[in-house]
Amino acid sequence: MTETTTRKRVLILCTGNSCRSQMAEGWVRHDLDRTWEVASAGTFPASIVHPLAVRVMAEAGVDISAATAKHVSTLAGQPWDLVVTVCDSAREACPVFPAAAEQIHMGFPDPIMELRGEEERLAAYRAVRDDIRARLIPEIARRS
């Protein structure tokens, strides 16, 4: 078997697909690419991936600058080994994925909600970035 045919498939969902799900997709691609194929989508996708998400991921050596926000319906008909919701509203609005072997929720705070100055916003994005790597990546990896 080739590496491609042995990789499992994970879909990461959020509301806007502009921050948390994009960072999670970047981390899976960076840390678990040999064992997992990854995609992300949103229930109400934003028009762009948030520039601060791109910036803090680049600081960690992960390039998500070419990422685009997608609607969950564009990926709904595909088979998934794992579907992960990373925000509460996406969990509530998430369609059923009958072909998904497993569906889990692991919530992360929305750094977009940080309304103070740039340093505070960057700190919020970095905290979410690091929390995703610390909690979600091991959770996915243990399902390999």
CNS distance restraints for C-alpha pairs under 8 A (distance, minus, plus):
assign (resid   1 and name CA) (resid   5 and name CA) 6.43 0.50 0.50
assign (resid   1 and name CA) (resid   6 and name CA) 6.85 0.50 0.50
assign (resid   2 and name CA) (resid   6 and name CA) 6.58 0.50 0.50
assign (resid   3 and name CA) (resid   7 and name CA) 6.42 0.50 0.50
assign (resid   3 and name CA) (resid  34 and name CA) 7.13 0.50 0.50
assign (resid   3 and name CA) (resid  35 and name CA) 7.90 0.50 0.50
assign (resid   6 and name CA) (resid  35 and name CA) 7.19 0.50 0.50
assign (resid   7 and name CA) (resid  34 and name CA) 6.89 0.50 0.50
assign (resid   7 and name CA) (resid  35 and name CA) 4.59 0.50 0.50
assign (resid   7 and name CA) (resid  36 and name CA) 4.90 0.50 0.50
assign (resid   7 and name CA) (resid  37 and name CA) 6.16 0.50 0.50
assign (resid   8 and name CA) (resid  35 and name CA) 6.27 0.50 0.50
assign (resid   8 and name CA) (resid  36 and name CA) 4.79 0.50 0.50
assign (resid   8 and name CA) (resid  37 and name CA) 6.02 0.50 0.50
assign (resid   8 and name CA) (resid  80 and name CA) 7.71 0.50 0.50
assign (resid   8 and name CA) (resid  81 and name CA) 6.00 0.50 0.50
assign (resid   8 and name CA) (resid 144 and name CA) 7.23 0.50 0.50
assign (resid   9 and name CA) (resid  36 and name CA) 5.59 0.50 0.50
assign (resid   9 and name CA) (resid  37 and name CA) 4.72 0.50 0.50
assign (resid   9 and name CA) (resid  38 and name CA) 5.85 0.50 0.50
assign (resid   9 and name CA) (resid  79 and name CA) 7.74 0.50 0.50
assign (resid   9 and name CA) (resid  80 and name CA) 5.16 0.50 0.50
assign (resid   9 and name CA) (resid  81 and name CA) 5.21 0.50 0.50
assign (resid   9 and name CA) (resid  82 and name CA) 6.50 0.50 0.50
assign (resid  10 and name CA) (resid  36 and name CA) 6.80 0.50 0.50
assign (resid  10 and name CA) (resid  37 and name CA) 6.28 0.50 0.50
assign (resid  10 and name CA) (resid  38 and name CA) 4.98 0.50 0.50
assign (resid  10 and name CA) (resid  39 and name CA) 6.59 0.50 0.50
assign (resid  10 and name CA) (resid  80 and name CA) 5.81 0.50 0.50
assign (resid  10 and name CA) (resid  81 and name CA) 5.95 0.50 0.50
assign (resid  10 and name CA) (resid  82 and name CA) 4.70 0.50 0.50
assign (resid  10 and name CA) (resid  83 and name CA) 5.68 0.50 0.50
assign (resid  10 and name CA) (resid  84 and name CA) 7.41 0.50 0.50
assign (resid  11 and name CA) (resid  38 and name CA) 5.90 0.50 0.50
assign (resid  11 and name CA) (resid  39 and name CA) 5.02 0.50 0.50
assign (resid  11 and name CA) (resid  40 and name CA) 5.43 0.50 0.50
assign (resid  11 and name CA) (resid  41 and name CA) 7.56 0.50 0.50
assign (resid  11 and name CA) (resid  80 and name CA) 6.75 0.50 0.50
assign (resid  11 and name CA) (resid  82 and name CA) 6.39 0.50 0.50
assign (resid  11 and name CA) (resid  83 and name CA) 4.77 0.50 0.50
assign (resid  11 and name CA) (resid  84 and name CA) 6.19 0.50 0.50
assign (resid  12 and name CA) (resid  21 and name CA) 5.67 0.50 0.50
assign (resid  12 and name CA) (resid  24 and name CA) 7.24 0.50 0.50
assign (resid  12 and name CA) (resid  25 and name CA) 6.87 0.50 0.50
assign (resid  12 and name CA) (resid  38 and name CA) 7.61 0.50 0.50
assign (resid  12 and name CA) (resid  39 and name CA) 6.32 0.50 0.50
assign (resid  12 and name CA) (resid  40 and name CA) 4.53 0.50 0.50
assign (resid  12 and name CA) (resid  41 and name CA) 6.51 0.50 0.50
assign (resid  12 and name CA) (resid  83 and name CA) 5.97 0.50 0.50
assign (resid  12 and name CA) (resid  84 and name CA) 4.80 0.50 0.50
assign (resid  12 and name CA) (resid  85 and name CA) 5.88 0.50 0.50
assign (resid  12 and name CA) (resid  86 and name CA) 7.11 0.50 0.50
assign (resid  13 and name CA) (resid  17 and name CA) 7.03 0.50 0.50
assign (resid  13 and name CA) (resid  21 and name CA) 5.83 0.50 0.50
assign (resid  13 and name CA) (resid  40 and name CA) 5.68 0.50 0.50
assign (resid  13 and name CA) (resid  41 and name CA) 5.16 0.50 0.50
assign (resid  13 and name CA) (resid  42 and name CA) 5.52 0.50 0.50
assign (resid  13 and name CA) (resid  43 and name CA) 7.47 0.50 0.50
assign (resid  13 and name CA) (resid  72 and name CA) 7.49 0.50 0.50
assign (resid  13 and name CA) (resid  83 and name CA) 7.48 0.50 0.50
assign (resid  13 and name CA) (resid  84 and name CA) 6.06 0.50 0.50
assign (resid  13 and name CA) (resid  85 and name CA) 4.68 0.50 0.50
assign (resid  13 and name CA) (resid  86 and name CA) 6.19 0.50 0.50
assign (resid  13 and name CA) (resid  87 and name CA) 7.76 0.50 0.50
assign (resid  13 and name CA) (resid  90 and name CA) 6.50 0.50 0.50
assign (resid  13 and name CA) (resid  94 and name CA) 7.90 0.50 0.50
assign (resid  14 and name CA) (resid  20 and name CA) 6.92 0.50 0.50
assign (resid  14 and name CA) (resid  21 and name CA) 5.57 0.50 0.50
assign (resid  14 and name CA) (resid  40 and name CA) 7.95 0.50 0.50
assign (resid  14 and name CA) (resid  41 and name CA) 6.60 0.50 0.50
assign (resid  14 and name CA) (resid  42 and name CA) 4.92 0.50 0.50
assign (resid  14 and name CA) (resid  43 and name CA) 6.62 0.50 0.50
assign (resid  14 and name CA) (resid  85 and name CA) 5.98 0.50 0.50
assign (resid  14 and name CA) (resid  86 and name CA) 5.61 0.50 0.50
assign (resid  14 and name CA) (resid  87 and name CA) 5.50 0.50 0.50
assign (resid  14 and name CA) (resid  89 and name CA) 7.63 0.50 0.50
assign (resid  14 and name CA) (resid  90 and name CA) 5.06 0.50 0.50
assign (resid  14 and name CA) (resid  91 and name CA) 7.86 0.50 0.50
assign (resid  15 and name CA) (resid  42 and name CA) 4.69 0.50 0.50
assign (resid  15 and name CA) (resid  43 and name CA) 4.85 0.50 0.50
assign (resid  15 and name CA) (resid  44 and name CA) 5.33 0.50 0.50
assign (resid  15 and name CA) (resid  45 and name CA) 6.36 0.50 0.50
assign (resid  15 and name CA) (resid  87 and name CA) 7.03 0.50 0.50
assign (resid  15 and name CA) (resid  89 and name CA) 6.45 0.50 0.50
assign (resid  15 and name CA) (resid  90 and name CA) 5.03 0.50 0.50
assign (resid  16 and name CA) (resid  41 and name CA) 7.84 0.50 0.50
assign (resid  16 and name CA) (resid  42 and name CA) 4.99 0.50 0.50
assign (resid  16 and name CA) (resid  43 and name CA) 6.64 0.50 0.50
assign (resid  16 and name CA) (resid  44 and name CA) 5.25 0.50 0.50
assign (resid  16 and name CA) (resid  45 and name CA) 4.00 0.50 0.50
assign (resid  16 and name CA) (resid  46 and name CA) 4.84 0.50 0.50
assign (resid  16 and name CA) (resid  69 and name CA) 7.33 0.50 0.50
assign (resid  17 and name CA) (resid  21 and name CA) 5.57 0.50 0.50
assign (resid  17 and name CA) (resid  22 and name CA) 6.14 0.50 0.50
assign (resid  17 and name CA) (resid  40 and name CA) 6.90 0.50 0.50
assign (resid  17 and name CA) (resid  41 and name CA) 5.29 0.50 0.50
assign (resid  17 and name CA) (resid  42 and name CA) 4.49 0.50 0.50
assign (resid  17 and name CA) (resid  43 and name CA) 7.87 0.50 0.50
assign (resid  17 and name CA) (resid  44 and name CA) 7.77 0.50 0.50
assign (resid  17 and name CA) (resid  45 and name CA) 5.32 0.50 0.50
assign (resid  17 and name CA) (resid  46 and name CA) 6.46 0.50 0.50
assign (resid  17 and name CA) (resid  49 and name CA) 7.10 0.50 0.50
assign (resid  17 and name CA) (resid  69 and name CA) 5.18 0.50 0.50
assign (resid  17 and name CA) (resid  70 and name CA) 6.73 0.50 0.50
assign (resid  18 and name CA) (resid  22 and name CA) 6.12 0.50 0.50
assign (resid  18 and name CA) (resid  45 and name CA) 7.13 0.50 0.50
assign (resid  18 and name CA) (resid  46 and name CA) 5.99 0.50 0.50
assign (resid  18 and name CA) (resid  48 and name CA) 6.21 0.50 0.50
assign (resid  18 and name CA) (resid  49 and name CA) 4.05 0.50 0.50
assign (resid  18 and name CA) (resid  50 and name CA) 5.30 0.50 0.50
assign (resid  18 and name CA) (resid  53 and name CA) 7.78 0.50 0.50
assign (resid  18 and name CA) (resid  68 and name CA) 7.88 0.50 0.50
assign (resid  18 and name CA) (resid  69 and name CA) 5.99 0.50 0.50
assign (resid  19 and name CA) (resid  23 and name CA) 6.02 0.50 0.50
assign (resid  19 and name CA) (resid  49 and name CA) 6.32 0.50 0.50
assign (resid  19 and name CA) (resid  50 and name CA) 5.91 0.50 0.50
assign (resid  19 and name CA) (resid  53 and name CA) 5.54 0.50 0.50
assign (resid  19 and name CA) (resid 112 and name CA) 8.00 0.50 0.50
assign (resid  20 and name CA) (resid  24 and name CA) 6.10 0.50 0.50
assign (resid  20 and name CA) (resid  53 and name CA) 7.94 0.50 0.50
assign (resid  20 and name CA) (resid  86 and name CA) 6.88 0.50 0.50
assign (resid  20 and name CA) (resid 108 and name CA) 7.39 0.50 0.50
assign (resid  20 and name CA) (resid 110 and name CA) 7.29 0.50 0.50
assign (resid  20 and name CA) (resid 128 and name CA) 7.44 0.50 0.50
assign (resid  20 and name CA) (resid 129 and name CA) 7.65 0.50 0.50
assign (resid  21 and name CA) (resid  25 and name CA) 6.02 0.50 0.50
assign (resid  21 and name CA) (resid  40 and name CA) 5.86 0.50 0.50
assign (resid  21 and name CA) (resid  41 and name CA) 7.15 0.50 0.50
assign (resid  21 and name CA) (resid  86 and name CA) 6.62 0.50 0.50
assign (resid  22 and name CA) (resid  26 and name CA) 6.15 0.50 0.50
assign (resid  22 and name CA) (resid  40 and name CA) 6.39 0.50 0.50
assign (resid  22 and name CA) (resid  49 and name CA) 7.45 0.50 0.50
assign (resid  22 and name CA) (resid  53 and name CA) 7.88 0.50 0.50
assign (resid  22 and name CA) (resid  64 and name CA) 7.46 0.50 0.50
assign (resid  22 and name CA) (resid  67 and name CA) 7.41 0.50 0.50
assign (resid  23 and name CA) (resid  27 and name CA) 6.22 0.50 0.50
assign (resid  23 and name CA) (resid  53 and name CA) 6.79 0.50 0.50
assign (resid  23 and name CA) (resid  57 and name CA) 6.88 0.50 0.50
assign (resid  23 and name CA) (resid  64 and name CA) 7.65 0.50 0.50
assign (resid  23 and name CA) (resid 129 and name CA) 6.44 0.50 0.50
assign (resid  23 and name CA) (resid 132 and name CA) 7.70 0.50 0.50
assign (resid  24 and name CA) (resid  28 and name CA) 6.17 0.50 0.50
assign (resid  24 and name CA) (resid 129 and name CA) 7.84 0.50 0.50
assign (resid  24 and name CA) (resid 132 and name CA) 6.25 0.50 0.50
assign (resid  24 and name CA) (resid 133 and name CA) 7.44 0.50 0.50
assign (resid  24 and name CA) (resid 136 and name CA) 7.72 0.50 0.50
assign (resid  24 and name CA) (resid 137 and name CA) 7.98 0.50 0.50
assign (resid  25 and name CA) (resid  29 and name CA) 6.11 0.50 0.50
assign (resid  25 and name CA) (resid  38 and name CA) 6.15 0.50 0.50
assign (resid  25 and name CA) (resid  39 and name CA) 6.23 0.50 0.50
assign (resid  25 and name CA) (resid  40 and name CA) 6.13 0.50 0.50
assign (resid  26 and name CA) (resid  30 and name CA) 6.03 0.50 0.50
assign (resid  26 and name CA) (resid  57 and name CA) 7.85 0.50 0.50
assign (resid  26 and name CA) (resid  62 and name CA) 6.45 0.50 0.50
assign (resid  26 and name CA) (resid  63 and name CA) 7.33 0.50 0.50
assign (resid  26 and name CA) (resid  64 and name CA) 6.22 0.50 0.50
assign (resid  27 and name CA) (resid  31 and name CA) 5.75 0.50 0.50
assign (resid  27 and name CA) (resid  32 and name CA) 7.66 0.50 0.50
assign (resid  27 and name CA) (resid  62 and name CA) 7.31 0.50 0.50
assign (resid  27 and name CA) (resid 132 and name CA) 8.00 0.50 0.50
assign (resid  27 and name CA) (resid 133 and name CA) 6.51 0.50 0.50
assign (resid  27 and name CA) (resid 137 and name CA) 7.23 0.50 0.50
assign (resid  28 and name CA) (resid  32 and name CA) 5.01 0.50 0.50
assign (resid  28 and name CA) (resid  33 and name CA) 6.41 0.50 0.50
assign (resid  28 and name CA) (resid  36 and name CA) 7.26 0.50 0.50
assign (resid  28 and name CA) (resid  38 and name CA) 6.72 0.50 0.50
assign (resid  28 and name CA) (resid 137 and name CA) 6.56 0.50 0.50
assign (resid  29 and name CA) (resid  33 and name CA) 4.75 0.50 0.50
assign (resid  29 and name CA) (resid  36 and name CA) 7.59 0.50 0.50
assign (resid  29 and name CA) (resid  37 and name CA) 7.32 0.50 0.50
assign (resid  29 and name CA) (resid  38 and name CA) 6.64 0.50 0.50
assign (resid  30 and name CA) (resid  62 and name CA) 6.75 0.50 0.50
assign (resid  31 and name CA) (resid 137 and name CA) 7.69 0.50 0.50
assign (resid  32 and name CA) (resid  36 and name CA) 5.71 0.50 0.50
assign (resid  32 and name CA) (resid 137 and name CA) 7.90 0.50 0.50
assign (resid  32 and name CA) (resid 141 and name CA) 7.07 0.50 0.50
assign (resid  33 and name CA) (resid  37 and name CA) 6.41 0.50 0.50
assign (resid  35 and name CA) (resid 144 and name CA) 6.52 0.50 0.50
assign (resid  36 and name CA) (resid 144 and name CA) 7.68 0.50 0.50
assign (resid  40 and name CA) (resid  70 and name CA) 7.39 0.50 0.50
assign (resid  40 and name CA) (resid  72 and name CA) 7.99 0.50 0.50
assign (resid  41 and name CA) (resid  45 and name CA) 7.21 0.50 0.50
assign (resid  41 and name CA) (resid  69 and name CA) 6.45 0.50 0.50
assign (resid  41 and name CA) (resid  70 and name CA) 4.86 0.50 0.50
assign (resid  41 and name CA) (resid  71 and name CA) 5.38 0.50 0.50
assign (resid  41 and name CA) (resid  72 and name CA) 4.93 0.50 0.50
assign (resid  41 and name CA) (resid  75 and name CA) 7.76 0.50 0.50
assign (resid  42 and name CA) (resid  69 and name CA) 7.09 0.50 0.50
assign (resid  42 and name CA) (resid  70 and name CA) 6.05 0.50 0.50
assign (resid  42 and name CA) (resid  71 and name CA) 5.04 0.50 0.50
assign (resid  42 and name CA) (resid  72 and name CA) 5.33 0.50 0.50
assign (resid  42 and name CA) (resid  90 and name CA) 7.41 0.50 0.50
assign (resid  43 and name CA) (resid  71 and name CA) 5.94 0.50 0.50
assign (resid  43 and name CA) (resid  72 and name CA) 5.69 0.50 0.50
assign (resid  43 and name CA) (resid  90 and name CA) 6.20 0.50 0.50
assign (resid  43 and name CA) (resid  93 and name CA) 6.81 0.50 0.50
assign (resid  43 and name CA) (resid  94 and name CA) 6.99 0.50 0.50
assign (resid  44 and name CA) (resid  71 and name CA) 6.61 0.50 0.50
assign (resid  45 and name CA) (resid  69 and name CA) 5.68 0.50 0.50
assign (resid  45 and name CA) (resid  70 and name CA) 5.90 0.50 0.50
assign (resid  45 and name CA) (resid  71 and name CA) 5.64 0.50 0.50
assign (resid  46 and name CA) (resid  69 and name CA) 6.16 0.50 0.50
assign (resid  47 and name CA) (resid  69 and name CA) 6.60 0.50 0.50
assign (resid  48 and name CA) (resid  68 and name CA) 6.26 0.50 0.50
assign (resid  48 and name CA) (resid  69 and name CA) 5.99 0.50 0.50
assign (resid  49 and name CA) (resid  53 and name CA) 7.22 0.50 0.50
assign (resid  49 and name CA) (resid  54 and name CA) 7.30 0.50 0.50
assign (resid  49 and name CA) (resid  67 and name CA) 6.73 0.50 0.50
assign (resid  49 and name CA) (resid  68 and name CA) 6.05 0.50 0.50
assign (resid  49 and name CA) (resid  69 and name CA) 6.14 0.50 0.50
assign (resid  50 and name CA) (resid  54 and name CA) 6.58 0.50 0.50
assign (resid  51 and name CA) (resid  55 and name CA) 6.08 0.50 0.50
assign (resid  52 and name CA) (resid  56 and name CA) 6.09 0.50 0.50
assign (resid  52 and name CA) (resid 122 and name CA) 6.91 0.50 0.50
assign (resid  52 and name CA) (resid 125 and name CA) 6.98 0.50 0.50
assign (resid  53 and name CA) (resid  57 and name CA) 6.13 0.50 0.50
assign (resid  53 and name CA) (resid 125 and name CA) 6.51 0.50 0.50
assign (resid  54 and name CA) (resid  58 and name CA) 6.15 0.50 0.50
assign (resid  54 and name CA) (resid  63 and name CA) 7.10 0.50 0.50
assign (resid  54 and name CA) (resid  64 and name CA) 5.68 0.50 0.50
assign (resid  54 and name CA) (resid  65 and name CA) 5.69 0.50 0.50
assign (resid  55 and name CA) (resid  59 and name CA) 6.36 0.50 0.50
assign (resid  56 and name CA) (resid  60 and name CA) 6.59 0.50 0.50
assign (resid  56 and name CA) (resid 122 and name CA) 7.40 0.50 0.50
assign (resid  56 and name CA) (resid 125 and name CA) 6.75 0.50 0.50
assign (resid  56 and name CA) (resid 126 and name CA) 6.00 0.50 0.50
assign (resid  56 and name CA) (resid 129 and name CA) 7.43 0.50 0.50
assign (resid  57 and name CA) (resid  61 and name CA) 6.42 0.50 0.50
assign (resid  57 and name CA) (resid  62 and name CA) 5.12 0.50 0.50
assign (resid  57 and name CA) (resid  63 and name CA) 6.44 0.50 0.50
assign (resid  57 and name CA) (resid  64 and name CA) 7.03 0.50 0.50
assign (resid  57 and name CA) (resid 129 and name CA) 7.16 0.50 0.50
assign (resid  58 and name CA) (resid  62 and name CA) 4.97 0.50 0.50
assign (resid  58 and name CA) (resid  63 and name CA) 5.31 0.50 0.50
assign (resid  58 and name CA) (resid  64 and name CA) 7.46 0.50 0.50
assign (resid  70 and name CA) (resid  74 and name CA) 7.14 0.50 0.50
assign (resid  71 and name CA) (resid  75 and name CA) 7.75 0.50 0.50
assign (resid  72 and name CA) (resid  76 and name CA) 6.10 0.50 0.50
assign (resid  73 and name CA) (resid  77 and name CA) 7.76 0.50 0.50
assign (resid  76 and name CA) (resid  95 and name CA) 7.98 0.50 0.50
assign (resid  76 and name CA) (resid  97 and name CA) 6.65 0.50 0.50
assign (resid  77 and name CA) (resid  97 and name CA) 7.89 0.50 0.50
assign (resid  78 and name CA) (resid  99 and name CA) 7.33 0.50 0.50
assign (resid  79 and name CA) (resid  99 and name CA) 5.00 0.50 0.50
assign (resid  79 and name CA) (resid 100 and name CA) 5.98 0.50 0.50
assign (resid  80 and name CA) (resid  97 and name CA) 7.98 0.50 0.50
assign (resid  80 and name CA) (resid  99 and name CA) 6.24 0.50 0.50
assign (resid  80 and name CA) (resid 100 and name CA) 4.55 0.50 0.50
assign (resid  80 and name CA) (resid 101 and name CA) 6.60 0.50 0.50
assign (resid  81 and name CA) (resid  99 and name CA) 7.93 0.50 0.50
assign (resid  81 and name CA) (resid 100 and name CA) 5.24 0.50 0.50
assign (resid  81 and name CA) (resid 101 and name CA) 4.76 0.50 0.50
assign (resid  81 and name CA) (resid 102 and name CA) 6.23 0.50 0.50
assign (resid  82 and name CA) (resid 100 and name CA) 5.89 0.50 0.50
assign (resid  82 and name CA) (resid 101 and name CA) 5.97 0.50 0.50
assign (resid  82 and name CA) (resid 102 and name CA) 4.89 0.50 0.50
assign (resid  82 and name CA) (resid 103 and name CA) 5.63 0.50 0.50
assign (resid  82 and name CA) (resid 104 and name CA) 7.60 0.50 0.50
assign (resid  83 and name CA) (resid  97 and name CA) 7.96 0.50 0.50
assign (resid  83 and name CA) (resid 100 and name CA) 6.64 0.50 0.50
assign (resid  83 and name CA) (resid 102 and name CA) 6.38 0.50 0.50
assign (resid  83 and name CA) (resid 103 and name CA) 4.61 0.50 0.50
assign (resid  83 and name CA) (resid 104 and name CA) 6.35 0.50 0.50
assign (resid  84 and name CA) (resid 103 and name CA) 5.87 0.50 0.50
assign (resid  84 and name CA) (resid 104 and name CA) 5.01 0.50 0.50
assign (resid  84 and name CA) (resid 105 and name CA) 5.51 0.50 0.50
assign (resid  84 and name CA) (resid 106 and name CA) 7.06 0.50 0.50
assign (resid  85 and name CA) (resid  90 and name CA) 6.19 0.50 0.50
assign (resid  85 and name CA) (resid  91 and name CA) 5.52 0.50 0.50
assign (resid  85 and name CA) (resid  94 and name CA) 7.85 0.50 0.50
assign (resid  85 and name CA) (resid 103 and name CA) 8.00 0.50 0.50
assign (resid  85 and name CA) (resid 104 and name CA) 6.52 0.50 0.50
assign (resid  85 and name CA) (resid 105 and name CA) 4.76 0.50 0.50
assign (resid  85 and name CA) (resid 106 and name CA) 6.25 0.50 0.50
assign (resid  85 and name CA) (resid 107 and name CA) 7.11 0.50 0.50
assign (resid  86 and name CA) (resid  90 and name CA) 7.34 0.50 0.50
assign (resid  86 and name CA) (resid  91 and name CA) 7.58 0.50 0.50
assign (resid  86 and name CA) (resid 105 and name CA) 6.11 0.50 0.50
assign (resid  86 and name CA) (resid 106 and name CA) 5.11 0.50 0.50
assign (resid  86 and name CA) (resid 107 and name CA) 4.47 0.50 0.50
assign (resid  86 and name CA) (resid 108 and name CA) 5.91 0.50 0.50
assign (resid  87 and name CA) (resid  91 and name CA) 6.36 0.50 0.50
assign (resid  87 and name CA) (resid 105 and name CA) 7.77 0.50 0.50
assign (resid  87 and name CA) (resid 106 and name CA) 7.25 0.50 0.50
assign (resid  87 and name CA) (resid 107 and name CA) 4.75 0.50 0.50
assign (resid  87 and name CA) (resid 108 and name CA) 6.05 0.50 0.50
assign (resid  87 and name CA) (resid 109 and name CA) 7.43 0.50 0.50
assign (resid  87 and name CA) (resid 110 and name CA) 7.83 0.50 0.50
assign (resid  88 and name CA) (resid  92 and name CA) 6.35 0.50 0.50
assign (resid  88 and name CA) (resid 107 and name CA) 6.31 0.50 0.50
assign (resid  89 and name CA) (resid  93 and name CA) 6.14 0.50 0.50
assign (resid  90 and name CA) (resid  94 and name CA) 5.38 0.50 0.50
assign (resid  91 and name CA) (resid 105 and name CA) 6.84 0.50 0.50
assign (resid 106 and name CA) (resid 136 and name CA) 7.27 0.50 0.50
assign (resid 108 and name CA) (resid 128 and name CA) 6.69 0.50 0.50
assign (resid 108 and name CA) (resid 131 and name CA) 7.81 0.50 0.50
assign (resid 108 and name CA) (resid 132 and name CA) 7.53 0.50 0.50
assign (resid 109 and name CA) (resid 128 and name CA) 6.93 0.50 0.50
assign (resid 110 and name CA) (resid 114 and name CA) 7.90 0.50 0.50
assign (resid 110 and name CA) (resid 128 and name CA) 7.90 0.50 0.50
assign (resid 111 and name CA) (resid 121 and name CA) 6.93 0.50 0.50
assign (resid 111 and name CA) (resid 124 and name CA) 5.27 0.50 0.50
assign (resid 111 and name CA) (resid 125 and name CA) 5.33 0.50 0.50
assign (resid 111 and name CA) (resid 128 and name CA) 7.04 0.50 0.50
assign (resid 112 and name CA) (resid 121 and name CA) 7.66 0.50 0.50
assign (resid 112 and name CA) (resid 125 and name CA) 7.95 0.50 0.50
assign (resid 114 and name CA) (resid 120 and name CA) 7.23 0.50 0.50
assign (resid 114 and name CA) (resid 121 and name CA) 5.52 0.50 0.50
assign (resid 114 and name CA) (resid 124 and name CA) 6.86 0.50 0.50
assign (resid 115 and name CA) (resid 121 and name CA) 6.99 0.50 0.50
assign (resid 116 and name CA) (resid 120 and name CA) 6.00 0.50 0.50
assign (resid 116 and name CA) (resid 121 and name CA) 6.54 0.50 0.50
assign (resid 117 and name CA) (resid 121 and name CA) 6.28 0.50 0.50
assign (resid 118 and name CA) (resid 122 and name CA) 6.02 0.50 0.50
assign (resid 119 and name CA) (resid 123 and name CA) 6.07 0.50 0.50
assign (resid 120 and name CA) (resid 124 and name CA) 6.21 0.50 0.50
assign (resid 121 and name CA) (resid 125 and name CA) 6.30 0.50 0.50
assign (resid 122 and name CA) (resid 126 and name CA) 6.07 0.50 0.50
assign (resid 123 and name CA) (resid 127 and name CA) 6.06 0.50 0.50
assign (resid 124 and name CA) (resid 128 and name CA) 6.34 0.50 0.50
assign (resid 125 and name CA) (resid 129 and name CA) 6.06 0.50 0.50
assign (resid 126 and name CA) (resid 130 and name CA) 6.07 0.50 0.50
assign (resid 127 and name CA) (resid 131 and name CA) 6.03 0.50 0.50
assign (resid 128 and name CA) (resid 132 and name CA) 6.03 0.50 0.50
assign (resid 129 and name CA) (resid 133 and name CA) 6.51 0.50 0.50
assign (resid 130 and name CA) (resid 134 and name CA) 6.07 0.50 0.50
assign (resid 131 and name CA) (resid 135 and name CA) 5.91 0.50 0.50
assign (resid 131 and name CA) (resid 136 and name CA) 7.72 0.50 0.50
assign (resid 132 and name CA) (resid 136 and name CA) 5.16 0.50 0.50
assign (resid 132 and name CA) (resid 137 and name CA) 6.82 0.50 0.50
assign (resid 133 and name CA) (resid 137 and name CA) 5.25 0.50 0.50
assign (resid 133 and name CA) (resid 138 and name CA) 7.71 0.50 0.50
assign (resid 134 and name CA) (resid 138 and name CA) 6.95 0.50 0.50
assign (resid 135 and name CA) (resid 139 and name CA) 6.48 0.50 0.50
assign (resid 136 and name CA) (resid 140 and name CA) 6.23 0.50 0.50
assign (resid 137 and name CA) (resid 141 and name CA) 5.99 0.50 0.50
assign (resid 138 and name CA) (resid 142 and name CA) 6.05 0.50 0.50
assign (resid 139 and name CA) (resid 143 and name CA) 7.00 0.50 0.50
assign (resid 140 and name CA) (resid 144 and name CA) 7.07 0.50 0.50
